[in-house]
Amino acid sequence: MNTRLLQAAAAALLISLSSGCVLVAESSDKDSDVQRKKIEMVMPPVGRVQHGLFGSDFPIARAVEVKPGTQIVWHSGMVPGPANPDAERFSAEFWGDTKTQALSVFARFDESLKDLGLSFDDVVKMTVFLVPDPNNGGRMDFSGFMQAYTQYYGADARRMNLPARSAVGVAQLAAPGMLVEIDAVFARPSR
C-alpha cells in the first residue's frame, strides 16, 4: 500500500471529521496496488447542520438544522414541462413517465435556483408529490422518481448535502397527466 496515499487519506479524514464535511474517494485495484484516482472533499454549506439516517445510506437527511443568520427561502412547487409538446395535450406521451417528469422538474428547479443565487446544495427540506401512474399498474412510481433524484443527490451525484425529504402520494396535480410536483425550502447563508 502506498504510504503517501495512506498519509493523505488519514489527513483528509481528520479534516473531514473536524469540519463536518464528507470525504468521497475512489480507488481501483491494479496488480495488488491501490491507485488513487480522486479524493474529493464535499463541504456542507455554511449555516446548516445535516443529520443522517440511522443505519442507512438512503440519500436523504433525517433532519437539517439551520443556524441563526441564515436566510430561509420557500420555493413554490415546480411541475414538469411537456416531454413532447407535439403529442396530444395532457397524454402520457405529452408529459412522459415519472422519471422523465422528475428530471424535468429538477431541470426547471435548476434554472430557478440559478436566478435566485441558490443551488441544490442549499435545499434543507423537500416535499415530493407523486400521482399514481396508469402505465405502472395505477401505482405511484417511486423507483422512477428515485432514478431521477439520485442524479441530483447522493454519492452517485457527488452531492452529499442532502435535504430532509417527504414523498407523498396524491390523487392528482394541477394538470391531467402530471405525475410529479416538488416544492422545497432553501437556506441561504449570510455571505
Secondary structure, DSSP 8 states (H G I E B T S, - for coil): --HHHHHHHHHHHHHHHHHT-EEEEEEEEETTEEEEEEEEEE---TTEEEEE-TT---SSEEEEEE-TT-EEEEEEEE----S-TTS-TTSHHHH--HHHHHHHHHHHHHHHHHHHT--GGGEEEEEEEE--BGGGTTB--HHHHHHHHTTTSBGGGTB----EEEEEE-S--SSTT--EEEEEEEEE---
